[in-house]
Amino acid sequence: MTKEQKRYFLGEGEIPTRWYNIQADMVNKAAPMKSPNTGEDITVDELARLISREAACQELNTTDRWIDIPLPVLEMYRYYRSTPLVRAYALEEALGTPAHIYFKNESVSPVGSHKLNSALPQAYYCKQEGATNITTETGAGQWGCALSYASKVFGLECAVYQVKISYEQKPYRRSVMQAFGAQVTPSPSMSTRAGKDILTKYPNHQGSLGTAISEAVELALTTPGCKYSLGSVMSHVSLHQTVIGLEAERQMQMAGEYPDVVIGCFGGGSNFSGIAFPFMRHNILDGKSTRFVAAEPESCPKLTRGKFCYDYGDEAGYTPLMPMFTLGHKFKPANIHAGGLRYHGAGVVVSQLLKDGLMEAVDVSQLSSFEAGLLFAKAEGIVPAPESCHAIAAAIREAERCKLSGSPEVILFCLSGHGLMDMSAYDQYLSGSLTNYTITNESIEQNVSQL
Ligand SMILES: *Cc1c(COP(=O)(O)O)cnc(C)c1O
């Protein structure tokens, strides 16, 4: 460790200097990703054509348990980390539960969500390796905001494809990205072949993360000096997010507690992995028996009702084939307000962990997620992101179970972001115009049977 790194050594209220790579500790390693071109196992070289070489190495690293956080990234983490670990006394009281409820508040980052934890290292590695431009997709806009800001910090031009429905529903996130100097395009667009193909077939396509990924990947592959960057799903993104759980582990120690249940909402799995993996290592290595619960929307239930098989990460089939729980890459999620959770697949590591019974998944309807979010807001004074409301709903279910059994379990969840830019969604909920979306087994079967 260098002298500078020592300054950041995890001491009182300090931040971790290394990320935790759960791939090194998994008894059953995830199956390899396959090249979309050759069908062979994916290599660092092939991945590095698309993303930074360092991120590609991290993606395929199944041996190093700890990976150093580069100093310039630590300097930036320092602006908002460590984030608070809060005991939700008022929520406990509102529920009348004997459970101890804690939340890790990632909404205090400059862009309002956990996404910056991975945007910073990804932009940094691209710059280090000589890239001039970076491109990505974004759903609700949180990832786009985070990458736009991280690009500005490290001196890269940033182009963001935003899912069309979110571009229209959440105009302020687009403004934030533009404020940081990014170029934002609603997807599907006519600016790429993938976008054109989709619009020709479905002129009213509302966009999905799958379409936006196809467009960003195409731009990166066809533009010199341009790298692609992904805000979730990939294992290196989960790796970067482990700062959340590593800090929480230390903070829970300071509180004299250890969690019985750890909960995160689930889009592609990064905030869930971030809070869960550092604790899960003690289940794997030290015989702890903490439960890990991923909370997904009822309208996009890949973990609870999807199929485990090889599938593409995007609609057009440009990304590697990943062994994962999926609803099929052609699945069109309903237009729920938790835009960050509208993704058809789950990361390969999380998928393997779920398959092996190391974690659980539950689903939450749109209406019950907002109901939980408002209960939390009234108690704790923070309006949660619609995505985070799913974690809160799952935490409340656990707390109510504790109430019935009288057991004072310790529940920890990740508040992945605040909802101050999602107030139109709250308006709709409060005026009674939001609905639930359930999907039939037939429509799931129809999508996955083509894989
Ligand atoms: C993007 C996002 C999510 C979902 O993404 P994961 O990778 O599953 O964490 C959840 N909450 C917020 C606030 C987000 O911005």
The ligand as an SDF file (V2000), in Angstrom:
LIG
                    3D

 15 15  0  0  0  0  0  0  0  0999 V2000
  -30.2500    1.7940  -11.7390 C   0  0  0  0  0  0  0  0  0  0  0  0
  -30.8950    1.7910  -10.4340 C   0  0  0  0  0  0  0  0  0  0  0  0
  -31.3330    0.6050   -9.8460 C   0  0  0  0  0  0  0  0  0  0  0  0
  -31.2550   -0.7310  -10.5250 C   0  0  0  0  0  0  0  0  0  0  0  0
  -30.0020   -1.1450  -10.9470 O   0  0  0  0  0  0  0  0  0  0  0  0
  -29.1760   -2.2740  -10.2170 P   0  0  0  0  0  0  0  0  0  0  0  0
  -27.9890   -2.4560  -11.0760 O   0  0  0  0  0  0  0  0  0  0  0  0
  -30.0160   -3.4970  -10.1180 O   0  0  0  0  0  0  0  0  0  0  0  0
  -28.7990   -1.7440   -8.8850 O   0  0  0  0  0  0  0  0  0  0  0  0
  -31.8770    0.6740   -8.5890 C   0  0  0  0  0  0  0  0  0  0  0  0
  -32.0110    1.8340   -7.9340 N   0  0  0  0  0  0  0  0  0  0  0  0
  -31.6190    3.0090   -8.4720 C   0  0  0  0  0  0  0  0  0  0  0  0
  -31.8140    4.2600   -7.7030 C   0  0  0  0  0  0  0  0  0  0  0  0
  -31.0340    3.0200   -9.7320 C   0  0  0  0  0  0  0  0  0  0  0  0
  -30.6210    4.1720  -10.2480 O   0  0  0  0  0  0  0  0  0  0  0  0
  1  2  1  0
  2  3  1  0
  2 14  2  0
  3  4  1  0
  3 10  2  0
  4  5  1  0
  5  6  1  0
  6  7  2  0
  6  8  1  0
  6  9  1  0
 10 11  1  0
 11 12  2  0
 12 13  1  0
 12 14  1  0
 14 15  1  0
M  END
$$$$
